[in-house]
Amino acid sequence: MTSSYMNELQPPQRVLLGPGPSTVHPRVLQAMATPVVGHLDPAFFQVMDDVCEMLREVFHTNNTMTLPISATGTGAMEAACVNIIEPGDSVLICRNGYFGIRLADIAERCGATVHLMDTPWGKAVDPQMLRDELKKHSGLKAVGVVHAETSTGVLSSVNELVDVIHEHGALAIVDAVTSLGGHEMRMDDWGIDICYSATQKCLGAPPGLAPISLSGAAMDVVSNRKSKVQSFYFNLKDLEAYWNETRAYHHTSPINMTYALREALRMMMEEGLENRIQRHARVADGLRAGVEALGMTLLAEEGHRLNPLTTVSVPEGIDDAKVRRTLLDDYDIEIGGGLGEFRGKAWRIGLMGESAREKNVFALLSALESILSKEGYEVAFGASLSAAQRAIATFGDN
Ligand SMILES: Cc1ncc(COP(=O)(O)O)c(C=O)c1O
């Protein structure tokens, strides 16, 4: 076999409608192709300041400690846990999907005694259930919750959950990896103590950075730790010194990813945060209407459906992997398969950031209609409107 590494890199142009990464706008890609400067160059300090300022706007926070971690979302989960949790601390993690499970796993690795509150997949975390659960525990240091569960397509009411967590006197750790930039997120108004996200979803940059923000109260907890933060790389006090204060070297910043994030955030500011959130809502409404017109079932609880990510039940008798492969090979469209309990049972359709466009909804619905009818699936258009017509009717409503 001859190796291919001497060939020029030519990745296919995919329409990214999976759970992330999402499509990256050419402006963001161009920003990445601008000159590398040193991580201690004053010109880069300005880029860093711009990024932090815009991140504060996106999180709706005044937290000084707001910066992008050099990692993907999982790195931010680690950073949140490893800085807040000390060995022997008790925490509670609300699990209603795959990423809640991951958060609990990471908390346990930090030496915490982890209590779990499980909610069935497809359902939102219920504030009253949390209140009742918290009565069974004393001295919890933190409660972790996933705002937008990407494995199930469910949005939990974080603002209500944070109130319940604070009634109990614990810190609220919120995973906003799939919600930030695609759903409302008001960190300060809702009183969230620690919130993190990732660049490759609704923020519209490639994977590689993970914004995180900590309230003053949360930073006090970090400052008053008895034990050293176990991770050197994710030690927030040191990262803060580089990003916000003395510009002390900690690690070599991923310069060009930071350019990308700056440009992606600049595009968000141009569009306006409210407009962007409404765009995500509009296209998701169209997708949901089209999917239902095709006779397929949505998996997430009504009233708690995510806009950036829609979960659809794979129809009986349809080969999940084959359909996704055909979408990729014949239409250049990527959607995601199910994770964990939903493996083989769900399609995860992302409309995030630049991918959240009407034209992508039409392209996907048409492709699905064609593939599924060839697979013997009887496409059942509700009220005789085609899936695309359904979507158009919905777009018209907004
Ligand atoms: C809700 C949620 N949390 C955490 C992660 C982990 O992020 P990453 O894959 O960027 O490490 C993801 C990734 O999809 C996610 O959807």
The ligand as a Tripos MOL2 file, in Angstrom:
@<TRIPOS>MOLECULE
LIG
   16    16     1     0     0
SMALL
NO_CHARGES

@<TRIPOS>ATOM
      1 C1        -22.8410   18.9810   27.0530 C.3       1 LIG1
      2 C2        -21.4330   18.6090   26.7250 C.ar      1 LIG1
      3 N1        -20.5120   18.6680   27.6940 N.ar      1 LIG1
      4 C3        -19.2250   18.3610   27.4450 C.ar      1 LIG1
      5 C4        -18.8110   17.9710   26.1930 C.ar      1 LIG1
      6 C5        -17.3920   17.6170   25.9630 C.3       1 LIG1
      7 O1        -16.8130   18.4750   25.0630 O.3       1 LIG1
      8 P1        -15.6010   18.0730   24.0940 P.3       1 LIG1
      9 O2        -16.0500   16.9530   23.2310 O.co2     1 LIG1
     10 O3        -15.3780   19.3680   23.3540 O.co2     1 LIG1
     11 O4        -14.4450   17.7150   24.9370 O.co2     1 LIG1
     12 C6        -19.7310   17.9050   25.1540 C.ar      1 LIG1
     13 C7        -19.3380   17.4890   23.8100 C.2       1 LIG1
     14 O5        -20.1250   17.2240   22.9490 O.2       1 LIG1
     15 C8        -21.0780   18.2450   25.4350 C.ar      1 LIG1
     16 O6        -21.9960   18.2150   24.4760 O.3       1 LIG1
@<TRIPOS>BOND
     1     1     2 1
     2     2     3 ar
     3     2    15 ar
     4     3     4 ar
     5     4     5 ar
     6     5     6 1
     7     5    12 ar
     8     6     7 1
     9     7     8 1
    10     8     9 2
    11     8    10 1
    12     8    11 1
    13    12    13 1
    14    12    15 ar
    15    13    14 2
    16    15    16 1
@<TRIPOS>SUBSTRUCTURE
     1 LIG1         1 GROUP 0 **** ****
